[in-house]
Amino acid sequence: MTKPVRSTSSHSYRSLLRHIFIGLEFAAALSGPLLAHAETTLYLANTGGSTEQLYRQKIIPAFEKAHNAKIVYVPGSSSDTLAKLQAQKGRQQINVVVLDDGPMYQAMQMGLCAKVEDAPVMKELYPLAQLGPTSVAVGVVATGIGYNADAFKKMGLPDPDSWNVLINPRLKGKLIVPTISNTYGLHTLIMLARINGGSETNIDPGFIAMQKQVAPNVLSWATTTGSLDSLMQSGDVVLAPYGSGRAVALQDTGFPLKFVYPKEGAVALRVAACSIAENTQPQLSQEFVRYLLSPEVQTLHAKFIGLGPVNMTVKLAPNIATRVPYGPEQISKLISVDWRVVNERRADWTRRWNSSIER
């Protein structure tokens, strides 16, 4: 009689379960350390162009490595970023913002920024870097005068040294001035007010000088900084109110632009950072703001995008130092705008500009 064959199905089933269980234990053992060291994501809003390129290539990677974090770069102009912060209030997606000082003061007044935590690096900063308890400047450029040195030589004109060069009749039709919607244009209006006995709280002298003395020389009112460059390069204009950082970019093309700090003073345009108040990564955000104030990052700012360092310990090579606001003497001479007054009155000034200057 043939013996019945013993079934192995139940044995195989138990063996399969055992191997699955072992596999799950192994996977859990592996995933534990991975989950414990998962990357944290930080959302950074800053301008695009050369700034974005610098941050992506040279600034962000070192911070990501040191903090096992991932930074998502959100490019946009200061005004666009501010509008985004307002729209997202109560459900902020951005952790750190870098804005020009005018929009940054608005962000501070709206309660969008968290208090800047104290740290040793804060004691290394120029006073100009302190915008308030919730924001700090990470770099500075100056608004002064940019001119075509070759053209001035051909015209037999002396090198300009004053804001009053804007009213020189020999520059009639050779001058471009940014509109009031552009920070350079706003700075120019304020400086014309100051040198004629006014100020941010008494802007009338600036409007009078702009309308009666400067406007007759103006070929074009620039709405963008790019139009400043293009008209300058075409030879249609030979002088304009310029930012020192913008001047560096044009000089790098080989164009004979010279930048002047007027004797009455150049205006400080501070590029500032803040950690957003409604923040999913508050500590990492504070760390990143401090990182931007380190000598290493400050030097990169100066070298690649023309931002003058606000950290007093930074030592720049001579060829870089001459292209940015640098050193205690030069920094102390920069004029800081009272943005609280300006932001309160800017809408009225814009209406007045549109009706009396660019008619």
Phi, psi and chi 1 to 4 in degrees:
 res  aa     phi    psi   chi1   chi2   chi3   chi4
   1 MET       -  134.3 -173.8  175.2 -175.6      -
   2 THR   -77.5  133.0  -53.5      -      -      -
   3 LYS   -74.3  139.0  -69.2 -177.3  178.7 -180.0
   4 PRO   -65.7  143.4   22.9  -31.5      -      -
   5 VAL   -78.3  129.9  178.1      -      -      -
   6 ARG   -78.1  126.7 -171.4  174.9  176.3 -178.1
   7 SER   -70.1  140.9  173.4      -      -      -
   8 THR  -112.5    7.9   59.2      -      -      -
   9 SER   -63.0  -43.8   58.6      -      -      -
  10 SER   -67.2  -35.8   59.7      -      -      -
  11 HIS   -64.7  -44.2  172.3   75.7      -      -
  12 SER   -63.0  -39.4  -61.2      -      -      -
  13 TYR   -63.8  -43.8 -176.0   69.6      -      -
  14 ARG   -64.4  -38.5  -72.3 -165.7  -60.0  -88.6
  15 SER   -64.0  -40.7  177.7      -      -      -
  16 LEU   -63.6  -43.9  177.9   61.8      -      -
  17 LEU   -60.9  -39.6  -74.3  176.7      -      -
  18 ARG   -61.8  -43.3 -179.4  169.3  170.4  -90.4
  19 HIS   -68.2  -36.6  -78.8   90.9      -      -
  20 ILE   -64.1  -43.2  -69.5  173.3      -      -
  21 PHE   -61.0  -43.8 -176.4   73.8      -      -
  22 ILE   -62.4  -41.6  -68.2  171.5      -      -
  23 GLY   -62.5  -41.3      -      -      -      -
  24 LEU   -65.2  -40.5  -72.1  172.5      -      -
  25 GLU   -61.4  -40.6  -76.8 -170.7  -44.7      -
  26 PHE   -66.0  -43.8 -177.3   69.0      -      -
  27 ALA   -63.4  -40.3      -      -      -      -
  28 ALA   -64.5  -37.6      -      -      -      -
  29 ALA   -64.2  -37.0      -      -      -      -
  30 LEU   -73.6  -42.9  -77.0  178.0      -      -
  31 SER   -71.1  -26.6   63.8      -      -      -
  32 GLY   -53.5  -58.0      -      -      -      -
  33 PRO   -62.3  -35.3  -22.5   32.5      -      -
  34 LEU   -65.2  -44.2  -70.2  176.3      -      -
  35 LEU   -65.4  -37.4  -69.9  172.2      -      -
  36 ALA   -65.3  -27.2      -      -      -      -
  37 HIS  -112.3   24.7  -64.8   87.7      -      -
  38 ALA   -62.5  146.6      -      -      -      -
  39 GLU   -66.8  141.9  -75.0 -176.5  -22.9      -
  40 THR   -95.6  139.5  -59.2      -      -      -
  41 THR  -102.8  131.6  -58.4      -      -      -
  42 LEU  -120.5  129.1 -170.2   76.8      -      -
  43 TYR  -100.0  120.3  -71.3   83.6      -      -
  44 LEU  -114.6  124.0  166.1   68.7      -      -
  45 ALA  -104.4  127.1      -      -      -      -
  46 ASN  -156.2  175.2 -160.0  -11.9      -      -
  47 THR   -71.5  162.9   54.6      -      -      -
  48 GLY   -90.2 -150.4      -      -      -      -
  49 GLY    64.1 -137.4      -      -      -      -
  50 SER   -65.9  -29.8   57.4      -      -      -
  51 THR   -65.3  -47.0  -61.3      -      -      -
  52 GLU   -60.2  -42.2 -179.4  178.4   -0.6      -
  53 GLN   -61.4  -44.7 -174.1  177.2    7.9      -
  54 LEU   -61.6  -46.7  168.9   64.7      -      -
  55 TYR   -63.9  -45.0  -89.0   65.4      -      -
  56 ARG   -65.1  -37.4  -71.7 -171.7 -177.2  -82.1
  57 GLN   -88.9  -36.4  -66.4  179.6   -1.3      -
  58 LYS  -124.8  -24.1  -62.2 -177.7  180.0  -65.0
  59 ILE  -100.6  -48.4  -66.7  176.7      -      -
  60 ILE   -65.9  -45.9  -72.4  174.9      -      -
  61 PRO   -54.9  -41.1  -28.0   36.9      -      -
  62 ALA   -65.3  -39.2      -      -      -      -
  63 PHE   -69.1  -41.3 -173.4   86.5      -      -
  64 GLU   -59.1  -42.9  -72.8  179.8  -33.9      -
  65 LYS   -67.4  -42.8 -176.1  177.0 -179.9 -178.9
  66 ALA   -69.0  -29.0      -      -      -      -
  67 HIS  -114.5    8.9  -65.3  -88.4      -      -
  68 ASN    47.5   50.1 -170.1   31.8      -      -
  69 ALA  -127.4  161.7      -      -      -      -
  70 LYS  -116.5  125.9  173.5   67.2  177.9  175.4
  71 ILE  -104.5  125.8  -66.9 -179.5      -      -
  72 VAL  -100.0  118.9  176.7      -      -      -
  73 TYR   -88.8  125.2 -164.4  100.2      -      -
  74 VAL  -113.5   98.2 -176.1      -      -      -
  75 PRO   -78.4  150.1   28.4  -32.5      -      -
  76 GLY   168.6  157.8      -      -      -      -
  77 SER   -67.8  164.0   68.0      -      -      -
  78 SER   -60.2  -42.0  -69.9      -      -      -
  79 SER   -67.9  -37.9   56.0      -      -      -
  80 ASP   -66.2  -42.0  -72.9  -15.0      -      -
  81 THR   -65.1  -40.9  -63.6      -      -      -
  82 LEU   -61.3  -42.8  179.6   60.9      -      -
  83 ALA   -62.0  -37.6      -      -      -      -
  84 LYS   -65.8  -41.2 -168.9  176.0  -63.1 -177.8
  85 LEU   -63.4  -40.3  -68.4  173.6      -      -
  86 GLN   -64.1  -43.4  -70.6  174.9  -87.5      -
  87 ALA   -66.6  -29.7      -      -      -      -
  88 GLN   -96.7    7.4  -66.0  177.0   -2.7      -
  89 LYS   -57.1  130.3 -165.8  165.2 -174.4  178.7
  90 GLY    94.6  -14.5      -      -      -      -
  91 ARG  -149.8   49.0   48.5 -176.7  177.7   84.2
  92 GLN   -60.8  136.8  -67.9  -69.1   -2.4      -
  93 GLN  -104.8  -18.5  -61.4  170.6   15.3      -
  94 ILE   -94.2  141.7  -65.7  168.4      -      -
  95 ASN  -100.8  -42.2  -57.5  107.6      -      -
  96 VAL  -131.5  137.2  176.7      -      -      -
  97 VAL  -122.6  147.5  -67.7      -      -      -
  98 VAL  -122.6  118.1  179.8      -      -      -
  99 LEU  -133.3  157.5  -55.3  172.3      -      -
 100 ASP   -63.7  157.6  -71.3  -11.7      -      -
 101 ASP   -63.1  -35.3   48.3    9.3      -      -
 102 GLY   -59.4  -58.1      -      -      -      -
 103 PRO   -61.1  -31.9  -26.0   35.4      -      -
 104 MET   -65.5  -39.5 -177.6   59.4   83.6      -
 105 TYR   -62.8  -35.0  -89.0  106.5      -      -
 106 GLN   -64.8  -43.7  -70.4  179.0  -67.9      -
 107 ALA   -60.5  -40.7      -      -      -      -
 108 MET   -64.7  -44.2  -67.9  163.3   62.0      -
 109 GLN   -64.8  -28.2  -71.0  170.2  -29.7      -
 110 MET   -82.6   -2.7  -66.3  173.2 -169.5      -
 111 GLY    74.7   24.9      -      -      -      -
 112 LEU   -83.8  -17.2  -64.4  170.7      -      -
 113 CYS  -106.9  143.1  -65.7      -      -      -
 114 ALA   -85.6  158.0      -      -      -      -
 115 LYS   -60.6  134.7 -171.8  176.2 -173.5  -61.3
 116 VAL   -73.2  121.6  177.9      -      -      -
 117 GLU   -72.6  144.4  -67.9 -178.9   -0.3      -
 118 ASP   -71.0  148.2 -164.6   19.0      -      -
 119 ALA  -162.6  159.1      -      -      -      -
 120 PRO   -53.6  -36.3  -29.1   36.1      -      -
 121 VAL   -64.0  -25.8   71.5      -      -      -
 122 MET   -65.0  -24.3  -60.3  -60.0  171.1      -
 123 LYS   -81.9   -6.3  -64.0  176.3  176.3   60.1
 124 GLU   -96.8    3.9  -61.2  172.6   -6.9      -
 125 LEU   -96.2  148.8  -52.4 -178.5      -      -
 126 TYR   -64.8  149.4  -68.7  111.0      -      -
 127 PRO   -54.1  -33.4  -27.3   35.6      -      -
 128 LEU   -57.6  -23.2  160.6  142.8      -      -
 129 ALA   -75.6  -17.1      -      -      -      -
 130 GLN   -87.0  101.1  -55.3  -65.0  -16.6      -
 131 LEU   -80.5  -26.4  -86.9   71.0      -      -
 132 GLY   162.5 -173.8      -      -      -      -
 133 PRO   -69.8  -15.7   23.3  -32.6      -      -
 134 THR  -116.6    7.6   59.2      -      -      -
 135 SER  -154.2  151.6  179.1      -      -      -
 136 VAL  -139.8  139.9   61.6      -      -      -
 137 ALA   -72.0  138.9      -      -      -      -
 138 VAL  -110.7   -0.4  -63.0      -      -      -
 139 GLY  -178.5  165.3      -      -      -      -
 140 VAL  -143.5  140.7   61.7      -      -      -
 141 VAL  -121.1  166.7  -67.0      -      -      -
 142 ALA  -118.7  140.6      -      -      -      -
 143 THR   -96.8  119.2  -59.8      -      -      -
 144 GLY  -142.6 -138.5      -      -      -      -
 145 ILE  -117.5  129.9  -59.3  -65.6      -      -
 146 GLY  -112.7  135.8      -      -      -      -
 147 TYR  -144.7  155.1   69.5  102.7      -      -
 148 ASN   -80.8  104.3 -177.1  -30.9      -      -
 149 ALA   -62.2  -39.1      -      -      -      -
 150 ASP   -65.2  -43.3  -70.4   -7.5      -      -
 151 ALA   -64.9  -40.2      -      -      -      -
 152 PHE   -62.6  -39.4 -100.7   59.7      -      -
 153 LYS   -64.5  -43.3 -171.9  174.5 -179.3  179.7
 154 LYS   -65.5  -33.1  -71.2  177.4 -177.9  176.4
 155 MET   -83.4   -5.0  -65.9  171.3   69.0      -
 156 GLY    70.3   27.9      -      -      -      -
 157 LEU   -95.4  140.9  -68.4  170.7      -      -
 158 PRO   -70.6  156.5   26.8  -33.9      -      -
 159 ASP   -61.3  131.8  -65.5  -23.9      -      -
 160 PRO   -70.0  147.2   25.6  -33.0      -      -
 161 ASP  -138.8    9.1   64.7   -7.0      -      -
 162 SER  -146.5  154.7  166.4      -      -      -
 163 TRP   -62.4  -21.9  -73.9  101.4      -      -
 164 ASN   -68.7   -9.2  -79.4  -37.8      -      -
 165 VAL   -61.2  -23.5   69.8      -      -      -
 166 LEU   -64.6  -21.0  -60.7  175.2      -      -
 167 ILE  -102.6    6.8   68.2  175.4      -      -
 168 ASN   -65.7  118.7 -173.7  -23.6      -      -
 169 PRO   -62.3  -20.5   19.6  -30.1      -      -
 170 ARG   -72.1  -11.5  -67.9 -169.8   62.3 -173.4
 171 LEU   -98.6   12.2  -67.6  178.6      -      -
 172 LYS   -57.8  124.4 -174.2  176.0  178.7   63.8
 173 GLY    78.7    3.5      -      -      -      -
 174 LYS  -119.5   14.3  -68.9  -72.3 -174.5 -179.7
 175 LEU  -117.9  138.9  178.7   66.5      -      -
 176 ILE  -123.8  134.9 -178.3  171.6      -      -
 177 VAL  -127.8  131.9  173.5      -      -      -
 178 PRO   -65.7  150.6  -19.5   32.8      -      -
 179 THR   -72.8  171.9   68.5      -      -      -
 180 ILE   -68.0  -19.2 -165.0  171.2      -      -
 181 SER   -72.8  -16.1   62.7      -      -      -
 182 ASN   -97.4  138.9 -177.1  -70.5      -      -
 183 THR   -58.9  -37.9  -58.3      -      -      -
 184 TYR   -61.4  -39.8  -59.1  154.5      -      -
 185 GLY   -67.1  -41.7      -      -      -      -
 186 LEU   -62.9  -44.6 -179.8   64.6      -      -
 187 HIS   -58.6  -40.9  -77.2  173.6      -      -
 188 THR   -62.6  -44.1  -57.0      -      -      -
 189 LEU   -60.2  -43.6  175.4   65.6      -      -
 190 ILE   -65.4  -41.3  -68.9  169.7      -      -
 191 MET   -68.0  -36.3  -74.2  -50.5  -58.3      -
 192 LEU   -64.2  -35.9  -72.5  173.8      -      -
 193 ALA   -65.6  -45.6      -      -      -      -
 194 ARG   -63.6  -45.1  -73.9 -173.0  173.6 -136.6
 195 ILE   -76.3   -6.7   65.4  177.3      -      -
 196 ASN  -113.5   23.5  -73.9  -74.6      -      -
 197 GLY    92.1    5.0      -      -      -      -
 198 GLY  -106.3 -159.2      -      -      -      -
 199 SER  -170.8 -172.5   65.4      -      -      -
 200 GLU   -62.7  -30.8  -70.2   90.9  -34.6      -
 201 THR   -87.3   -7.2   57.2      -      -      -
 202 ASN  -140.5   79.9  176.6   21.8      -      -
 203 ILE   -84.8   -8.4 -156.9   67.8      -      -
 204 ASP   -52.1  -46.8  -74.5   -7.8      -      -
 205 PRO   -59.0  -31.0  -25.3   36.3      -      -
 206 GLY   -68.2  -44.1      -      -      -      -
 207 PHE   -65.1  -40.7  -89.0  103.2      -      -
 208 ILE   -62.2  -46.9  -67.4  168.8      -      -
 209 ALA   -64.5  -41.4      -      -      -      -
 210 MET   -64.0  -44.3 -174.2   70.0   76.5      -
 211 GLN   -72.6  -46.0 -178.5 -178.6    4.4      -
 212 LYS   -88.7  -30.7  -64.3 -177.8  179.6  -62.4
 213 GLN  -112.7  -37.0  -62.5  176.4  -70.1      -
 214 VAL   -88.7  -46.4  177.4      -      -      -
 215 ALA   -53.8  -38.9      -      -      -      -
 216 PRO   -61.1  -21.3  -26.9   36.7      -      -
 217 ASN   -89.8  -12.1  -73.5  -15.1      -      -
 218 VAL   -81.2  125.9  174.0      -      -      -
 219 LEU   -80.9  -39.6  173.6   68.3      -      -
 220 SER  -152.0  147.4  176.7      -      -      -
 221 TRP   -99.7  119.2  -58.4   96.0      -      -
 222 ALA   -86.6  128.6      -      -      -      -
 223 THR   -91.3  -20.6   56.4      -      -      -
 224 THR  -132.3  157.0   66.3      -      -      -
 225 THR   -68.5  -27.5   50.7      -      -      -
 226 GLY   -63.0  -35.9      -      -      -      -
 227 SER   -69.7  -28.2   56.4      -      -      -
 228 LEU   -59.1  -49.0  -77.1  175.5      -      -
 229 ASP   -63.7  -46.1  -68.4  -11.1      -      -
 230 SER   -65.1  -41.4   60.1      -      -      -
 231 LEU   -70.2  -34.3  -80.1  173.8      -      -
 232 MET   -66.5  -44.3 -169.1   70.3   75.0      -
 233 GLN   -67.9  -31.1  -72.0  174.3  -57.9      -
 234 SER   -73.2  -17.5   69.9      -      -      -
 235 GLY    89.2    0.6      -      -      -      -
 236 ASP   -69.2  -31.5  -67.6  -28.1      -      -
 237 VAL  -128.0  158.4  -62.2      -      -      -
 238 VAL  -124.5   -5.3  -61.6      -      -      -
 239 LEU  -154.3  147.7 -175.6  138.5      -      -
 240 ALA  -161.7  153.0      -      -      -      -
 241 PRO   -62.3  130.3  -23.5   35.3      -      -
 242 TYR  -135.4  155.6 -113.8   90.2      -      -
 243 GLY   -92.7  143.7      -      -      -      -
 244 SER   -61.9  -36.6   56.9      -      -      -
 245 GLY   -67.8  -40.5      -      -      -      -
 246 ARG   -65.6  -37.3 -168.2   75.4 -162.1  179.0
 247 ALA   -61.8  -40.1      -      -      -      -
 248 VAL   -59.6  -43.1  165.3      -      -      -
 249 ALA   -61.9  -41.2      -      -      -      -
 250 LEU   -72.5  -38.3 -172.0   52.2      -      -
 251 GLN   -61.1  -34.7  -70.8  164.3   -9.3      -
 252 ASP   -65.7  -17.1  -75.6  -17.3      -      -
 253 THR   -83.7   -6.5   68.5      -      -      -
 254 GLY    96.8   -0.9      -      -      -      -
 255 PHE   -71.2  139.6 -172.1   79.8      -      -
 256 PRO   -79.0   51.4   31.4  -36.7      -      -
 257 LEU   -85.4  133.7 -173.8   82.2      -      -
 258 LYS  -113.9  142.5  -77.4 -167.0  174.9 -179.5
 259 PHE  -108.7  134.9 -179.8   81.3      -      -
 260 VAL  -120.6  135.3  174.4      -      -      -
 261 TYR   -89.9  103.5  -68.2   79.4      -      -
 262 PRO   -57.8  151.1  -23.7   35.0      -      -
 263 LYS   -64.7  -24.2   61.7 -174.2  179.2 -176.8
 264 GLU   -79.2   -9.6  -59.0   91.4  -10.9      -
 265 GLY   119.2  140.7      -      -      -      -
 266 ALA   -94.8  155.3      -      -      -      -
 267 VAL   -96.6  133.2 -174.4      -      -      -
 268 ALA   -76.6  127.4      -      -      -      -
 269 LEU  -113.0  106.9 -166.9  166.6      -      -
 270 ARG   -92.1  132.0  -67.9  163.5  -68.4  179.1
 271 VAL   -95.5  118.5  176.8      -      -      -
 272 ALA  -120.8  156.1      -      -      -      -
 273 ALA  -124.5  149.9      -      -      -      -
 274 CYS  -149.4  151.8   87.0      -      -      -
 275 SER   -86.9  129.2  169.2      -      -      -
 276 ILE   -67.1  140.5  -63.3  -57.7      -      -
 277 ALA   -64.0  -46.4      -      -      -      -
 278 GLU   -86.9   89.8  -59.0  165.6    4.6      -
 279 ASN  -128.8  127.4 -159.1  -32.6      -      -
 280 THR   -78.9  -16.2   57.1      -      -      -
 281 GLN  -132.2   64.7  -59.9  -66.3  -20.4      -
 282 PRO   -62.1  -44.0   21.9  -32.9      -      -
 283 GLN   -71.0  -42.8 -163.1   53.2   49.4      -
 284 LEU   -64.6  -34.6 -168.1   63.8      -      -
 285 SER   -63.9  -43.9  -63.1      -      -      -
 286 GLN   -62.3  -40.0  -64.6  -78.9  -11.9      -
 287 GLU   -60.7  -40.8  -70.9  -79.3   -4.6      -
 288 PHE   -68.9  -40.4 -171.2   77.6      -      -
 289 VAL   -59.8  -44.0  171.0      -      -      -
 290 ARG   -63.8  -36.8  -70.3 -165.3  -74.2  -90.5
 291 TYR   -60.2  -38.5  172.4   62.4      -      -
 292 LEU   -66.5  -19.6  -63.5 -177.6      -      -
 293 LEU   -92.9   -2.9  -64.0  168.8      -      -
 294 SER   -68.7  150.1   66.8      -      -      -
 295 PRO   -55.4  -34.6  -27.4   35.9      -      -
 296 GLU   -63.6  -48.7  -65.1   77.0   16.0      -
 297 VAL   -71.4  -38.6  173.8      -      -      -
 298 GLN   -59.3  -38.7  -64.9  -87.5  -69.8      -
 299 THR   -67.4  -40.6  -59.6      -      -      -
 300 LEU   -62.9  -41.6  -70.1  171.4      -      -
 301 HIS   -56.0  -47.8  -81.8  163.4      -      -
 302 ALA   -66.0  -43.6      -      -      -      -
 303 LYS   -69.9  -39.4 -176.4  175.9 -179.7  179.6
 304 PHE  -107.3  -25.1  -68.9  100.7      -      -
 305 ILE  -130.2   12.1   55.7  174.4      -      -
 306 GLY    70.4   25.8      -      -      -      -
 307 LEU   -90.8  123.6  -90.5 -175.1      -      -
 308 GLY   -70.3  141.3      -      -      -      -
 309 PRO   -71.2  142.2   22.7  -30.0      -      -
 310 VAL  -102.1   -6.1  -65.2      -      -      -
 311 ASN   -88.1  118.9 -173.3  -38.5      -      -
 312 MET   -66.2  -18.9  -66.8 -177.7  -72.1      -
 313 THR   -84.2   -7.5   69.8      -      -      -
 314 VAL   -70.2  133.8  173.3      -      -      -
 315 LYS  -115.9  115.1  -56.4  -62.7 -178.7 -173.4
 316 LEU  -100.8  146.4  -63.3  179.5      -      -
 317 ALA   -63.8  147.9      -      -      -      -
 318 PRO   -53.1  -39.5  -27.2   35.1      -      -
 319 ASN   -68.3  -21.9   63.1  -42.9      -      -
 320 ILE   -90.9  -39.4  -59.7  171.6      -      -
 321 ALA   -59.8  -32.1      -      -      -      -
 322 THR   -76.0  -10.2   56.4      -      -      -
 323 ARG  -103.2   -5.0  -70.8  152.3   56.6   92.5
 324 VAL  -136.2  159.1  -60.8      -      -      -
 325 PRO   -61.9  123.6  -20.8   32.6      -      -
 326 TYR  -152.1  137.1  174.4   65.8      -      -
 327 GLY    91.7  153.5      -      -      -      -
 328 PRO   -56.4  -40.8  -21.3   31.1      -      -
 329 GLU   -65.6  -48.2 -176.7  178.1   -3.3      -
 330 GLN   -70.6  -41.9 -162.6  165.8   68.3      -
 331 ILE   -62.9  -38.9  -65.9  -67.1      -      -
 332 SER   -67.9  -21.5   65.4      -      -      -
 333 LYS   -86.8  -11.6  -69.3  179.5 -179.5  177.5
 334 LEU   -69.4  142.4  -66.2  177.0      -      -
 335 ILE   -96.2  127.0  -65.9  171.3      -      -
 336 SER   -95.5  131.4  -65.9      -      -      -
 337 VAL   -78.4  144.3  167.0      -      -      -
 338 ASP   -84.0   88.9 -171.7  -19.8      -      -
 339 TRP   -69.2  -24.3  -80.4  107.2      -      -
 340 ARG   -64.3  -39.6  -69.9 -179.5  175.7   83.2
 341 VAL   -71.5  -46.5  172.8      -      -      -
 342 VAL   -60.8  -47.6  172.3      -      -      -
 343 ASN   -63.5  -31.3  -74.9  -27.2      -      -
 344 GLU   -70.1  -33.0 -179.5 -176.8  -30.8      -
 345 ARG  -109.5   -2.4  -55.0 -177.3 -176.2 -168.2
 346 ARG   -62.2  -38.4 -170.5  165.2 -176.8  173.7
 347 ALA   -60.7  -42.1      -      -      -      -
 348 ASP   -66.2  -41.1  -70.0  -24.2      -      -
 349 TRP   -63.1  -39.4  -66.8   -2.6      -      -
 350 THR   -64.0  -43.1  -60.9      -      -      -
 351 ARG   -62.3  -40.8  -75.6 -169.9  -72.1  -90.6
 352 ARG   -67.1  -40.2 -177.9  174.5  176.8 -178.9
 353 TRP   -60.3  -47.5  179.3  -73.9      -      -
 354 ASN   -65.2  -29.6  -68.3  -24.2      -      -
 355 SER   -90.1  -23.5   65.1      -      -      -
 356 SER  -118.3  -20.9   64.3      -      -      -
 357 ILE  -103.8  -59.4  -53.4  -63.3      -      -
 358 GLU   -99.2   64.5  -67.9 -174.2   65.6      -
 359 ARG   -84.2      -  -69.5  177.1  -63.1  177.1
